[in-house]
């Protein structure tokens, strides 16, 4: 674990470091509340944004080198999670598929998200440094229902992306629809 913290200190801005450690704290709290492995949540939170501030040309090189979906080209927001997951496996020897998926899908979500994936997705959306319209209702919902909080965060994200005419990854739509379906089945 020390090596990722050294990487964070040496390579990321103060703002990005504050965000990462805010996600660490939030992920640990959510994990404790919802019965998720807190150490796995911490690991995911530390790695999730290790490439978020990386220049687009470097990210594009990784997309090609790692054989990732070409849709990630020139899209730092979508590329940084899948790249981090591959680098965690290749360079840091992390092989737990749940940990790798939680980092890979922390921006988009996906259909059939695990508990850990939901914890990391939500922690990234609501950590204390996040300030955007609609974050407070998501934070309040996180105290009541992890699934409903994730659903609110996804719906807000979809609206934001659509209003700006940005590329909306199909994983986000599938994740939102899956959570809606589960909520209907469970009477939420």
C-alpha positions as CSV (number, residue, x, y, z in Angstrom):
1,X,0.0,0.0,0.0
2,X,2.9,2.3,0.7
3,X,3.9,2.4,-2.9
4,X,0.5,3.9,-4.1
5,X,0.7,6.5,-1.4
6,X,4.2,7.5,-2.5
7,X,2.9,7.6,-6.1
8,X,0.1,9.9,-5.0
9,X,2.5,12.2,-3.1
10,X,5.0,12.5,-5.9
11,X,2.7,12.6,-9.0
12,X,-0.6,14.3,-8.1
13,X,-1.6,17.8,-7.3
14,X,-2.7,18.9,-3.8
15,X,-6.3,19.2,-5.1
16,X,-6.3,15.6,-6.5
17,X,-4.7,14.3,-3.2
18,X,-7.4,15.9,-1.1
19,X,-10.0,14.3,-3.4
20,X,-8.4,10.9,-3.2
21,X,-8.2,11.0,0.6
22,X,-11.7,12.3,0.8
23,X,-12.8,9.3,-1.2
24,X,-10.8,7.0,1.1
25,X,-12.5,8.3,4.2
26,X,-16.0,8.2,2.6
27,X,-15.4,4.7,1.1
28,X,-14.3,3.4,4.5
29,X,-17.4,4.9,6.2
30,X,-19.8,3.5,3.5
31,X,-18.1,0.1,3.7
32,X,-18.6,0.0,7.4
33,X,-22.2,1.1,7.2
34,X,-23.1,-1.4,4.4
35,X,-21.0,-4.4,5.4
36,X,-18.3,-4.2,2.8
37,X,-14.6,-5.0,3.3
38,X,-13.1,-1.7,4.5
39,X,-9.6,-2.5,3.5
40,X,-10.7,-3.3,-0.1
41,X,-12.6,0.0,-0.2
42,X,-9.5,1.8,1.0
43,X,-7.3,0.2,-1.7
44,X,-9.8,1.1,-4.4
45,X,-10.1,4.7,-3.2
46,X,-6.3,5.1,-3.2
47,X,-6.0,3.9,-6.8
48,X,-9.2,5.2,-8.4
49,X,-7.8,8.5,-9.7
50,X,-4.1,7.7,-10.1
51,X,-4.4,8.7,-13.8
52,X,-7.1,11.3,-13.6
53,X,-4.7,14.3,-14.1
54,X,-2.6,12.5,-16.7
55,X,-2.3,14.4,-20.0
56,X,-4.6,13.2,-22.8
57,X,-1.7,12.1,-25.1
58,X,-0.4,9.8,-22.3
59,X,-3.8,8.4,-21.6
60,X,-4.3,7.7,-25.3
61,X,-1.0,5.9,-25.4
62,X,-2.2,3.7,-22.5
63,X,-5.5,3.0,-24.2
64,X,-3.6,1.7,-27.2
65,X,-0.9,-0.1,-25.2
66,X,-3.4,-1.8,-22.9
67,X,-5.8,-2.7,-25.7
68,X,-8.7,-0.8,-24.2
69,X,-11.9,0.3,-25.9
70,X,-11.2,3.0,-28.5
71,X,-14.1,5.0,-27.1
72,X,-11.7,5.9,-24.3
73,X,-9.5,7.8,-26.7
74,X,-9.4,11.6,-26.0
75,X,-11.7,11.0,-23.0
76,X,-9.8,11.4,-19.7
77,X,-12.9,11.1,-17.6
78,X,-13.7,7.6,-19.0
79,X,-10.2,6.4,-19.6
80,X,-8.6,6.9,-16.2
81,X,-10.5,4.2,-14.4
82,X,-9.9,1.3,-16.8
83,X,-6.2,2.4,-17.2
84,X,-5.8,2.4,-13.4
85,X,-7.3,-1.0,-13.1
86,X,-5.0,-2.5,-15.7
87,X,-1.9,-0.8,-14.1
88,X,-2.9,-2.0,-10.6
89,X,-2.9,-5.5,-12.0
90,X,0.2,-5.2,-14.1
91,X,2.5,-3.1,-12.0
92,X,1.2,-3.5,-8.4
93,X,0.2,-7.2,-8.5
94,X,-3.4,-6.6,-7.5
95,X,-5.5,-9.5,-8.9
96,X,-8.8,-9.3,-6.9
97,X,-11.4,-8.9,-9.6
98,X,-13.8,-7.1,-7.3
99,X,-11.1,-4.5,-6.5
100,X,-10.1,-4.1,-10.1
101,X,-13.8,-3.7,-11.2
102,X,-14.5,-1.2,-8.5
103,X,-11.6,1.0,-9.9
104,X,-12.4,0.3,-13.5
105,X,-16.1,1.3,-13.2
106,X,-15.9,4.0,-10.6
107,X,-16.9,6.7,-13.1
108,X,-19.5,4.9,-15.2
109,X,-20.9,2.2,-13.0
110,X,-22.1,-1.0,-14.7
111,X,-24.9,-3.5,-14.7
112,X,-24.7,-5.9,-11.8
113,X,-22.4,-3.8,-9.6
114,X,-21.0,-5.5,-6.5
115,X,-21.3,-4.0,-3.1
116,X,-17.6,-2.8,-3.3
117,X,-18.2,-1.2,-6.7
118,X,-21.2,0.7,-5.4
119,X,-19.3,1.9,-2.3
120,X,-16.4,3.2,-4.4
121,X,-18.7,4.8,-7.1
122,X,-20.7,6.6,-4.4
123,X,-17.7,7.6,-2.3
124,X,-16.2,9.3,-5.4
125,X,-19.5,11.1,-6.0
126,X,-20.1,12.4,-2.5
127,X,-16.7,12.8,-0.7
128,X,-16.6,16.0,1.4
129,X,-14.8,18.0,-1.2
130,X,-17.5,17.5,-3.9
131,X,-19.6,20.6,-4.4
132,X,-22.2,20.4,-7.2
133,X,-25.9,20.9,-7.5
134,X,-27.7,17.9,-6.1
135,X,-24.9,16.4,-4.0
136,X,-26.6,17.0,-0.7
137,X,-29.7,14.8,-1.5
138,X,-27.3,12.1,-2.7
139,X,-25.3,12.4,0.6
140,X,-28.6,12.2,2.6
141,X,-29.7,9.1,0.6
142,X,-26.4,7.5,1.3
143,X,-27.3,7.3,5.0
144,X,-30.5,5.3,4.1
145,X,-29.9,3.2,1.0
146,X,-26.7,2.6,-1.0
147,X,-28.6,1.5,-4.1
148,X,-30.9,4.5,-4.1
149,X,-27.9,6.9,-3.5
150,X,-26.1,5.3,-6.4
151,X,-29.2,5.6,-8.5
152,X,-29.6,9.3,-7.7
153,X,-25.9,9.9,-8.4
154,X,-26.2,8.1,-11.8
155,X,-29.3,10.0,-12.8
156,X,-27.6,13.3,-11.9
157,X,-24.6,12.3,-13.9
158,X,-26.6,11.3,-16.9
159,X,-28.5,14.6,-16.9
160,X,-25.3,16.5,-16.6
161,X,-23.6,14.7,-19.5
162,X,-26.7,14.9,-21.7
163,X,-27.1,18.7,-21.0
164,X,-23.6,19.3,-22.1
165,X,-23.7,17.1,-25.2
166,X,-20.9,14.9,-23.9
167,X,-20.3,11.2,-24.7
168,X,-22.5,9.1,-22.3
169,X,-21.1,5.6,-21.9
170,X,-23.6,2.8,-22.2
171,X,-22.4,1.2,-18.9
172,X,-23.9,4.2,-17.0
173,X,-27.3,3.7,-18.6
174,X,-27.2,-0.1,-18.0
175,X,-26.1,0.5,-14.3
176,X,-28.9,3.0,-13.8
177,X,-31.5,0.7,-15.4
178,X,-30.3,-2.2,-13.3
179,X,-30.6,-0.3,-10.1
180,X,-34.1,1.0,-11.0
181,X,-35.2,-2.6,-11.8
182,X,-33.8,-3.9,-8.5
183,X,-35.5,-1.0,-6.6
184,X,-38.8,-1.9,-8.2
185,X,-38.4,-5.6,-7.3
186,X,-37.5,-4.7,-3.7
187,X,-40.2,-2.1,-3.4
188,X,-37.9,0.9,-3.1
